[in-house]
Amino acid sequence: MQAAPTDHAAQTFHDGTYRKLGFSAQRLYPNEELLRFMGSYYFSLPLNERKMLRFLEVGCGSGANLWMIAREGFEAHGLDLSQEGLLLCEQVLARWGVNATLKQGSMIETGYPDRHFDAVVDVFSGYCFDDKNFNTYLDEVARILKPAGRFFAYTPSKNNDSFRDPGPSRMIDDSTLDGLHRPTSPFFGQYYPFHFTEPEEYEALLVRRGFSVLRNERIGRTYRSREEYFEFTSIHAQRGG
């Protein structure tokens, strides 16, 4: 599948980063909030039940989260724009002795069938759209999730210094910068749409699409010896039947 036009800048950035930095471009172990999500609903299941559940990670990159999902016995699928990232992901999966089905493509035009996945997880991936395409992305998540399927998202909130003090970055809409152009900002150099969503906003968007929000948290940390604050919205949601 070819990337949608809105994805081209992000694809170029990530292909270049993975090509230049290899495994140093991304962490090698799973996101802590994703592990909380998995522990809350799935790690108590016996192996024979786990293998019946189909998980998709959107924006799987080099596989830091996906290998864990596969190793824990779930049917694992990974979607990413970057072919360079997927090549690294294949190596990570092989290193851990596990398998996953990988696909290059866009998160807003995934090509998967309706009601196909038991869970969709998004670790700092769905932020790379303007507001219009972010809404399209959530429509796609709702479409490919089974009834009662769960969604995990970890995405930048507006309660952080990169949004409050964007420097030379330009606002595309009320929630999106044209990239992170201020050199002192965490994730500086990501010169493509960078979307920020408050917990209350995200909850309303999901409820509008028939989800129940199970958990909704703010997760924050500092950078540069506490000079810069960056915060994420962490969401657990379940699709209605």
C-alpha positions as CSV (number, residue, x, y, z in Angstrom):
1,M,0.0,0.0,0.0
2,Q,1.2,3.5,-0.9
3,A,1.4,6.2,1.8
4,A,-1.4,8.7,1.9
5,P,-0.2,12.2,0.9
6,T,-0.4,13.5,4.5
7,D,2.1,10.8,5.6
8,H,5.0,11.6,3.2
9,A,6.9,14.0,5.5
10,A,6.7,11.6,8.4
11,Q,7.7,8.7,6.2
12,T,10.7,10.6,4.9
13,F,11.8,11.5,8.4
14,H,11.6,8.0,9.8
15,D,13.1,6.3,6.8
16,G,16.1,8.7,7.1
17,T,16.4,8.3,10.9
18,Y,16.2,4.5,10.8
19,R,18.7,4.4,7.9
20,K,21.2,6.6,9.7
21,L,20.8,5.5,13.3
22,G,19.6,1.9,13.0
23,F,18.5,0.5,16.4
24,S,19.6,3.7,18.1
25,A,16.7,5.5,16.5
26,Q,14.3,3.9,18.9
27,R,14.3,2.2,22.3
28,L,14.6,-1.6,22.4
29,Y,12.1,-2.4,25.1
30,P,8.4,-1.8,25.5
31,N,6.7,1.4,26.6
32,E,5.8,1.3,30.3
33,E,2.2,2.5,29.8
34,L,1.7,-0.1,27.2
35,L,2.8,-2.7,29.7
36,R,0.2,-1.3,32.2
37,F,-2.5,-1.7,29.5
38,M,-1.4,-5.3,28.7
39,G,-1.2,-6.2,32.4
40,S,-4.6,-4.7,33.1
41,Y,-6.5,-6.8,30.6
42,Y,-4.4,-9.6,29.0
43,F,-1.4,-10.9,31.0
44,S,-3.8,-12.9,33.3
45,L,-5.1,-14.9,30.3
46,P,-3.8,-18.5,29.8
47,L,-1.7,-19.2,26.7
48,N,-4.5,-21.0,24.9
49,E,-6.7,-17.9,25.1
50,R,-3.9,-15.4,24.2
51,K,-3.2,-17.1,20.9
52,M,-6.8,-16.5,19.8
53,L,-6.4,-12.7,20.2
54,R,-5.2,-10.6,17.2
55,F,-3.2,-7.4,18.1
56,L,-2.2,-4.6,15.8
57,E,0.4,-2.0,16.7
58,V,0.1,1.0,14.5
59,G,3.5,2.7,13.9
60,C,5.4,-0.3,15.1
61,G,8.7,1.0,13.9
62,S,11.7,-1.2,14.8
63,G,9.6,-3.5,17.0
64,A,10.3,-2.4,20.5
65,N,6.7,-3.1,21.6
66,L,5.8,-5.7,19.0
67,W,8.3,-8.3,20.0
68,M,6.8,-8.3,23.5
69,I,3.2,-8.7,22.2
70,A,4.4,-11.7,20.1
71,R,6.5,-13.2,22.9
72,E,3.5,-13.1,25.3
73,G,1.7,-15.4,22.9
74,F,-0.7,-13.1,21.1
75,E,-1.2,-13.0,17.3
76,A,0.9,-9.9,16.5
77,H,0.6,-7.5,13.6
78,G,2.6,-4.4,12.9
79,L,1.9,-1.5,10.6
80,D,4.3,1.2,9.7
81,L,5.0,3.8,7.0
82,S,8.8,3.2,7.1
83,Q,10.2,0.3,5.2
84,E,13.5,0.9,7.0
85,G,11.8,0.6,10.3
86,L,10.1,-2.7,9.3
87,L,13.4,-4.2,8.2
88,L,14.8,-3.5,11.7
89,C,11.6,-4.9,13.2
90,E,12.1,-8.2,11.4
91,Q,15.6,-8.4,13.0
92,V,14.2,-7.7,16.4
93,L,11.5,-10.3,16.1
94,A,14.1,-12.9,15.0
95,R,16.4,-11.9,17.9
96,W,13.6,-12.8,20.3
97,G,12.5,-15.9,18.3
98,V,9.0,-14.7,17.6
99,N,6.8,-14.0,14.6
100,A,4.6,-11.1,13.6
101,T,2.9,-10.1,10.4
102,L,4.3,-6.8,9.2
103,K,2.8,-4.4,6.7
104,Q,3.9,-1.1,5.2
105,G,1.1,1.4,5.0
106,S,-0.8,4.4,6.4
107,M,-2.7,4.5,9.7
108,I,-5.5,6.3,8.0
109,E,-5.9,3.9,5.1
110,T,-4.8,0.6,6.7
111,G,-6.5,-1.8,4.2
112,Y,-7.5,-4.2,7.0
113,P,-11.0,-5.7,7.0
114,D,-13.7,-4.3,9.2
115,R,-13.8,-5.7,12.8
116,H,-10.5,-7.5,12.3
117,F,-8.5,-6.9,15.5
118,D,-9.1,-7.6,19.2
119,A,-6.8,-4.8,20.2
120,V,-5.1,-1.9,18.5
121,V,-2.2,-0.2,20.3
122,D,-0.6,3.2,19.4
123,V,2.6,4.2,21.3
124,F,3.4,7.7,20.2
125,S,2.4,7.2,16.6
126,G,-1.0,8.7,15.9
127,Y,0.2,12.2,16.7
128,C,1.7,12.7,13.2
129,F,-1.5,14.1,11.7
130,D,-3.2,17.4,11.6
131,D,-6.6,17.6,13.3
132,K,-8.7,16.5,10.3
133,N,-6.5,13.4,9.6
134,F,-6.3,12.6,13.3
135,N,-10.0,12.2,13.3
136,T,-9.8,10.1,10.2
137,Y,-7.3,7.9,12.0
138,L,-9.6,7.4,14.9
139,D,-12.4,6.4,12.5
140,E,-10.1,3.8,11.0
141,V,-9.3,2.4,14.5
142,A,-13.0,2.1,15.2
143,R,-13.6,0.4,11.9
144,I,-10.9,-2.3,12.3
145,L,-11.6,-3.1,15.9
146,K,-14.0,-6.0,16.8
147,P,-16.9,-5.2,19.0
148,A,-15.6,-5.1,22.6
149,G,-12.1,-4.7,21.2
150,R,-9.7,-2.5,23.1
151,F,-7.6,0.5,22.1
152,F,-4.5,1.9,23.8
153,A,-3.1,5.3,22.9
154,Y,-0.1,7.2,24.2
155,T,0.1,10.6,22.6
156,P,1.3,14.2,23.4
157,S,-1.1,16.3,25.5
158,K,-1.3,20.1,25.2
159,N,0.0,20.5,28.8
160,N,3.6,20.7,27.8
161,D,6.2,23.3,27.0
162,S,6.5,22.3,23.3
163,F,2.9,23.2,22.7
164,R,2.8,26.3,25.0
165,D,6.1,27.7,23.7
166,P,6.5,26.4,20.2
167,G,9.1,29.0,19.2
168,P,9.3,29.2,15.4
169,S,6.9,26.4,14.9
170,R,3.6,27.3,13.1
171,M,0.1,26.3,14.2
172,I,-1.6,24.3,11.4
173,D,-4.9,24.2,13.4
174,D,-5.9,24.5,17.1
175,S,-4.1,21.2,18.0
176,T,-1.3,20.8,15.5
177,L,2.1,22.3,15.0
178,D,3.9,22.1,11.6
179,G,6.7,20.3,13.4
180,L,9.0,20.9,16.4
181,H,11.4,23.7,15.3
182,R,12.5,25.0,18.6
183,P,16.0,23.5,19.3
184,T,15.4,23.1,23.0
185,S,12.1,21.2,22.6
186,P,12.1,17.4,23.2
187,F,11.8,15.6,19.8
188,F,13.2,18.7,18.0
189,G,13.7,18.0,14.3
190,Q,10.4,16.2,13.7
191,Y,9.4,18.6,10.8
192,Y,6.0,17.2,10.1
193,P,2.5,17.7,11.6
194,F,2.7,17.1,15.4
195,H,-0.7,16.8,17.0
196,F,-1.5,17.4,20.7
197,T,-4.6,16.0,22.4
198,E,-5.8,16.7,26.0
199,P,-7.2,13.8,27.9
200,E,-10.7,15.3,27.9
201,E,-10.6,15.9,24.2
202,Y,-9.4,12.4,23.4
203,E,-12.1,10.9,25.6
204,A,-14.8,12.9,23.8
205,L,-13.5,11.9,20.4
206,L,-13.6,8.2,21.4
207,V,-17.0,8.4,23.0
208,R,-18.3,10.0,19.8
209,R,-17.1,6.8,18.0
210,G,-18.9,4.4,20.3
211,F,-16.0,3.7,22.7
212,S,-16.1,3.5,26.5
213,V,-13.0,5.0,28.1
214,L,-11.6,2.7,30.8
215,R,-8.6,4.8,31.9
216,N,-7.5,8.3,31.0
217,E,-4.3,9.5,32.5
218,R,-1.7,12.3,32.2
219,I,1.9,11.0,32.1
220,G,4.7,13.6,32.3
221,R,8.4,13.9,32.6
222,T,11.1,16.6,32.4
223,Y,14.0,17.1,30.1
224,R,17.3,19.0,30.3
225,S,17.5,18.9,34.1
226,R,13.9,19.9,34.6
227,E,14.1,22.9,32.2
228,E,11.5,21.4,29.9
229,Y,8.2,19.6,30.7
230,F,6.6,17.1,28.2
231,E,3.4,15.3,28.9
232,F,1.4,12.5,27.3
233,T,-2.2,11.5,27.3
234,S,-2.5,7.7,28.0
235,I,-5.9,6.2,27.1
236,H,-7.4,2.7,27.5
237,A,-10.7,2.4,25.6
238,Q,-13.1,-0.3,24.6
239,R,-15.3,-0.4,21.4
240,G,-19.0,-0.8,21.9
241,G,-20.7,-4.0,20.7
